[in-house]
Amino acid sequence: MVQALVRLAEGAAEESHGGVPPAVFGVVGFVVLLLLLFVVTRFNPDR
């Protein structure tokens, strides 16, 4: 276990995994914010 921590600290333990690209999180976050903006401005009772 200590050897694995040493490799991680040295940067030698770069393992690639098949995860979701960061751009997908950005696009999804942007769409969610636009949806919230639409809902808040559309259903605002103070107009």
Secondary structure, 3 states (H helix, E strand, C coil): CHHHHHHHHHCCCCCCCCCCCHHHHHHHHHHHHHHHHHHHHHCCCCC
